[in-house]
Structures are given as C-alpha cells and as structure tokens.
Amino acid sequence: MTADQIIVIIAGLGLAAWVAWYFWFSETKAVKVQTSGSGIQEAVIKVKGGYTPDVLVFEARKPIKLNFIREETAACSEEVIFSGLGKKATLTPYKTIPVELNIDEPGEYNFQCGMGMLHGKLIIE
Amino acid sequence: MTHDPVCGMEVKTSSQYYIDIDGKLYEFCSQGCQEKFAVDPMLYINKDTAIKTGYKTTSYGTEKISIPVVGLHCISCVNTIEQEIMKLPGIKLVKVNYTTETAHIEFKSGEVTTAQIINAIKNAGYKTGQATLKLGVQGMYCGSCVTKIEHALDNQNGVLSSSVDLGTETAIVNYIPGAVDISNIKNEIEKLGFQVFDSSGVKEESGSEIKDEEEIDENQAAREKEYKTLIKKFIFAAVLALPVMFFSYPTVWNLPEQFQMGSPTLQLIWIVMSILSLPVMFWSGSQFYTGAWAAFKNRSANMHTLIATGITAAWLYSAVATYFPGVFPSAELADQFFDVIFVVVALVVLGMALEIRAKGKSSEAIKKLIGLQPKTAKVIRNNSEIDIPVEEVVLDDTIIVRPGEKIPVDGVIVDGSSAIDEAMITGEAIPVEKKVDGEVIGGTINKTGSFKFKATKVGKDTALSQIIQMVEQAQSSKAPIQKIVDKVAGYFVPAVMITAIITFVIWYVFGPDPNLIYALITFVTVLVIACPCALGLATPISLMVGVGKGAENGILIRSGDALETAQKLDTIVLDKTGTITEGKPSLTDVVAVNGFSTDDVLLFSASVEKASEHPLGEAIINGAKEKSLTLSDPKDFNATPGFGVEATVDGRKILLGNLKMMQKNSIELANLQERSRQFADKGKTPMYVAIDGVAGGIIAVADVIKKDSVEAITELKKLGLEVVMITGDNSRTANAIAKQVGIDRVLSEVLPEDKAFNVQKLQNEGKKVAMVGDGINDAPALAQADIGLAIGTGTDVAIEASDITLIKGSLKGVVLAIQLSKATMKNIKQNLFGAFFYNGLGIPVAAGILFPFFGLLLSPLLAGAAMAFSSVTVVSNANRLRNFKTSWK
C-alpha cells in the first residue's frame, strides 16, 4: 500500500467519522422560551433550509405561540407539520405565520416540513 | 322590482300586497309583512339603520357602552344578564332591553373592562355579537404609531378593543358587528396615514386555523413564482449544457484533432466551461448551496447537501485539471467533469419544478373546500336587508338566500323552500328538497327557490369549517407506517455521505487506473443519485390526496391511523336502526277480529299512544292521521316496560302490547298469534290490541330499510368483511331484517349500553372490528371498535367518538370509505416500495457494485436524471388517487 493510499484511507475514515458525529451525535443547543407578560410563550422561528432555532424549550400548560417566518421560496419548507399534535400550517414566504399550541403533557414533540427533510423539536417541561 | 320595507326582500311590482300612505305606495312580499307594516308604518318608514350601539367616555370617568346580546328569548333572560353584570366591580347602571336585544351599561373607567362585561354576558349564558378582525397595517415605524392607531380605534363606536403589533404589522380589532363595519375600521386607520390590507384575512377569531382564499392564493402565487424561477434556472443550465456536452466527449462525436484531449483549443474551451459553470452553480443551483448551508448550521443534512457536495467536488477536480494539470501524476488524470455540473443542476432543477406542479394538484381537495366558504351574507337587521361579511353573521340572524346563491352559514329554514345542491359537502349528486324546519349547510348552493333561514352555527362552528379543520388535521397526521420511514429518513442523508466517502476510498485504494477518476465519479454519482425527498414524500403525499378525496365524497377520515386500520378490518358491525333502516318506523298492517273494524283498532291504538312518547307510538299516530281518523284523548294511561301500554279511550279499556301483556290480562288470542308470528318473520313489529277485555286485532309497524342498504352490504361482503347486525329488537324481527338485507350474523336484544361490550366480544375473537352507528347513542361502541364510523346527520360532522364520519346517511359511504382506505394504503405502499427500492438499488449501483462483475459503472449524468424524476414519480403516483372511483355506483 502506497503512502497516498494510506493518507486517503485515514482521511476518508476521519471524514466519515466526523460526518457521523456532526449530524447524528452532536447536540444542538436548545432555546428556552420565556413567558411574556400576557402569559403566552412566544417564539420566532426562521425557516430557511432548516428551522432556527430548531430545539425550543417551553413550560407545560401555558399557551405557546410559534411565529414562523419562511425566508425562502423553496417548496420543501412550505408546510410545517406537528404530527403528534395534529397541527399543520402553510407557511407563506416572507410572512409571519403563527401556530398556536396548548400542550399539557411534558415531553418532546417533533415538527417537520411536509417532506420530512427539515426537523425541529419542542421540549415541554 | 322594489324592496319589502318590512323584511327587505325584493318584491315584484306590482305586488298584490300593498299600502298607500300619502300617495306613496309600499309593496310587500306577503300578507304577514303587510299586516306588520299596517300596525306601525312609521317604524318601517323612518327606520334608523344604524344600531344604537356605542362606546363613549364621559368627563366624569364614567363609561357607557351598548352591547347587542344574542339569544334573548324571554323577559327573565334580561334579569339573568343584569344580575351577572352587576356582580362586576364599578358597574353603575345596567339596563338590558329585551326588544332591541341590547345591553346598556354605565361603569367607572379603570375598575372594569369591556372584556369583563362581555364575559359576564357569556357567563349568563348569552352571546354578544362580538367579532374579531385581523388586518395588515403598513407604514408603521415606531411604537407611537401603535398607540396612535389603537387610540383611534378604541374611540370608534362599536370597537371593544384593539391591539396593534409593530413586529408583525397587524392590527387585531374586537368589535361589535352591526355597530361598526370593516370598512369603517379600515378607514379609521387609513385616515391616520397608514395602509391597510387583509393580510391574514378576516377571521372569526385571531389565530384561527382556517385560511381564507386570499392566503391560499398568496401561497399559490409564491408556488407559481418559484416554479417560474426554477424553469428559468433550468433553461439557463440546459442551454449551456448542450455545448458543454458536445466538447466534453470529443471521441464520442468524432471531433477533429484540435478538439481532442490535450489540445490547446480544448484547454481554452475548458477554461470557458469553468467560468460558465459558475453562474450555473451559483444561480441555477443557488438553492442547493443556500439550502445546504442553512441545514448544515442546524446540524442537519438534506437533498441540497448531497447535490451541493457532489457538484462542488466535480468542479474542484475539473478546475484543478484545467488550471493546474501538472499536479496530477499522469496526464490522463487531468480530465474535466464540468458536464456533470451542467447536466445535474439542469435536471434536478427541472425535477423540482415539476414536483411543485404535481404537488399543487395533490392539495386541490382542501383548496376546493376552503374555496366553498362564502364571503358575504344577506342578513335582515332592523327590518332591512344588508350585505355583511360572513364573519359578522351572529347566531339567530335571519339570512335571505335567493336562487343560485351560496348559503353563508348553517341554519334552519324559517320561511320558504328550495332545492339545495349539497354535493360539495355530502357528495350527494341530486339536489335535496328543503322546507321550513329543514337544516341547511353553509357553503352549499341554493338552486330553485328563495328562503329565509335562522343561523344556528357560525364562524368556526359551521359544518364546513369543522370539515376543513378535520381534513387539515388528518392530512397532517401520520400513518403508523410512516414511523419506520421517519427513522430511516433521520439517518439517510449523512449515511449517504458516509457511503460516498467510503466508496471514494475503496475505489482509490482498490480501483483500476485511473483510480482517482473512478473514485471521484463514484463519489459524485452516489451523492447525486440518492433521493431523500422521494422517501420523505411517499406517505404524506398519498395521505393528503386520499383524505382529500374522501372529503370530496362526504367521508371525513380523522387520521392516518384510521386510514391504515380501515383497510385491515375483518368484521363490520352495523347498528340496525338508522344505519340499515331509515330509523323512522311506519305503520304497515292493521288486522281486526271479533267484529271490530280496522279503523276501530287503529283509532283506539293511536288514541292510547297519544300519551306515549315511544317512536313506535308515533308511527301508529301518523298512520291514523293518514287515514284522517280523529283521535280521542286517553285517560288513565299506564306504560309497563317490557309489556305495553294501557288506557281508557271513549270509555273503553284498551290494551296495546306484546304476548306477555295479553297473557297477563287473560285475553283469548286464537289465531292472532299465528298472524303475529308472520309479521315478525317479515321483520315487522306486531302489537296486540285488546278492547274491553276482548282481542281486537294486531297493529304492525316496521322500520323501512334504506334503499341502498342491500347493495352496500353485498359490496361489504365482496370486500371480504364479515357483516354483523346489532339491534335491540327481538331475534325474530332482527333475523327477518337481516335476511332481507343479506346479513348472516345477528346480535339481537342488545341493550344500548351493551353495544360496546358486544363489539369487544367480537374483538376478543381476534378480529379487527368496525362499528357503524350514529354518533350519539352508539358513541361508546364506536369508541370501543377499532374503527368507529359515525353516520352523521346534516351539520353534526365533528363526532368525537368516530374515526370516520360519513356526512351522507347512507351505507354506501362505508363501502367507499373502506375502498378508499385500501386504495390509499396501496398507493402509500407503492410509493414506499418505489422509494426504498430506488435508493436501495440505486446507491450500490452508483457506488460501482456492478463493476467487478459486469464492468458497468453508472454515469453521474444518468444518476442526476434518475434522482430528478424519482420524487416527481412519487407525487404523480399519489395524484393517481385523485381519479379514485368506487367500483359501483
């Protein structure tokens, strides 16, 4: 085996390991959402190739309002679906589309785009 | 044409009903209106169209408000409301006017809010005519603009509260419909120098899930724009791809020597290609880079990541080969792959464009439903007919509908009759005749006559709104099969990237020369061929089309779960009354013996039943009325459950009941017993009649079988289902009905509360059981069954216990629901198989698994084409469901 082959093997395996770590195992930082004066937990989520922020922490039994702003026209992100909660919203580009939720049970609730390519998570405490 | 001054309806001149006052002619639609007018003409001539509803603050800190109250039926209601409001702090005066249906309140500002007062009215059990309007406001730059608008709106008569948001540029206004209208509110804001638009439409409540047409159009417009942009990007890349393809394969096209590998001309062409490829990558393919980067920041990866990585790798290698060919150890390695960039970008962009088109079709059903929502209503307020936005219609409003018009909300006809086309809601093709007391559904179309109706459900309580909400919910739910897909999808893209890297390493280390080129080609091909979108789209897109198709046919499927279970059923339990039969028994036979006439027997039985509330009694009374018999009032009425009823009619002692009753009273029945058995064998319910201790005859009633029940049951059996009938009837009657409709298994004499238990018993036999019944009496059984199908009536669509609601009361719907579930699940499976098969086969082939055996290697160009059309195929396949038709009519 030549030196370049060894380098390619090591670099390749290293890169593969990094891909696995970055996309599967590294933790994204969850955003804790504060309750406003009116008792609503309100957050703005930017939709562009993904949801920013994509992990949000809320308190149970308090109304939640997620304001989605879709800053792209790519059809992929047109819909946001909260399948566990039976909610769906069509995100008009460059407009604030509110999604109102009331969750009593603590736990993790996922949301995603219509094709299941973009993912986000609500953590209810 | 002129207008009736009383009801506001259009009247053809000259009308036969008219009154002449001081030379002016007033014409009316009916005698009723004419009489009303005659009582107090000035009331109608000088009517003040503006409702005296207002809101003002006096200089002494006392505020006055007038709020219209809906549903004041009695004088005592006035006291209830007044007492409830008086409980609030700071109330100085409350006066509820019964005739004008208005509450006048004076209160100390600061101590109580209008919202609290409205709540108090609600607590008293009444509704106020409050509505919420959401408007977009443009041109606000600061916090002071917000206060300025809020202040102006709050001072407007009829506005209860307003809230303006600078961030979202919206104003939410709570107002009293009738006191102020939307154009007043808009004008008020515009007067301050801001622009107003219906950004989110007019809504019953802020944050309501129901989108109006405008919003849909906006999404449609955005989609159309995206489509056009993608097509432009495709054309740009495709046009440039042609010369690039030409010069990239000089040997294939047999080009002259100066265009062959290594020639200075070709070198120059490569340089041109490297430059031209930049706009293709960063304009035609810009979404790949922006999408990939945005996802990367979120630590996720998608289709864009794969394409962006693939074309970037191809460009980098080609650029090095073009500008620094000396870097490569051998000359043959210095090859270019610009063609891959042009072709892959062009094809994938085209695929995305086609997918947008196809997806637009998939969501047509819900768009159609939303489009059904009427925008305005002709309401009678203060005796005049006014056009108002449908959101301002309140409960108990009287609404006029003329031929060809859409019915704005749900209600009950109070005057007139018509044929109404309800196809859009129930799927029933033939218009339905409706008269006074008939229920009308908002969104349906009035065909022939004019009528007035009273609104019973408005806003988001209407059947149409509920249907839209249910369909949206179902479309956003997940079929259980999707869970496996979700697991795979979560790992898919990074797994493809890892596969591509390993493929590169393997080809580099073990591949034949030129190994670097092979490694690069396979690396790019693997990235390009993988199609996560096909996988992600497979289930939801079919579910969306399937659920939408159901709604078009009056079948509301609650969730993907229900859809998946519905196609696995073994047994279907049908409730007899109201499901197989009409649920309205009618008199079928009267037998008279011992010298009595049939009229005697019928007259006495019907007179006894006047005191009973039993549905069978109603059938007997109706039967007697049809024969124009005059009934007498019964005395000493007594009902013995399980036996029958008795009473004295015209001084004669009448017994009406079953065999046990006759035996208890020692009535000699002779051959009547045999006749009774014959009736029971035909599915009728016979009752013996005894008059003054002597058998008088038999009265038989029967519930009519719905006309398509037999056909539907045959069809259910053809679907391989065991059909079971459940009923409280005795086994003889039950078996007779079952025989008539072709049911083999009967659960008879089941008490209503035991229906759920009987369903459970069937489940314990290891069967997947569906229960079909009405949503009220059968609710526990519907909930117990694996699938509860509720046969809805009219506007009751959101039946909690049911998994599937059939708006039209026919068993045909059950067949259609099951067939549709089967078709949808089949479609989902085809899509999933296609997507898994495609990726499962495509990726290894792209990695070169066939090369050692057949010397075959997939071109990245072909991979790009395959990827581009795989997701279009999935969407197109789902769209085939739109053509779903039941196998029978």
Interface residues (C-beta under 8 A of the other chain):
Chain A: M1 Q5 V8 I9 G12 L13 L15 A16 V19 A20 Y22 F23 W24 S26 T28 K48 G49 G50 Y51 T52 D54 K65 N67 E72 T73 A74 A75 C76 E78 I81 F82 S83 G86 K87 K88 T90 T92 P93 K95 T96 P98 E100 G114 M115 G116 M117 L118 H119
Chain B: G167 T168 S199 G207 E209 K211 E215 I216 E218 N219 A222 R223 K225 E226 T229 Q287 T290 G291 A292 W293 A294 A295 K297 N298 R299 S300 A301 N302 M303 H304 M352 E355 I356 K359 E472 Q473 Q475 S476 S477 K478 V485 D486 A489 G490 Y491 V493 P494 M497 I498 I501 I502 F504 V505 Y508 V509 P532 C533 L535 G536 L537 P540 S559
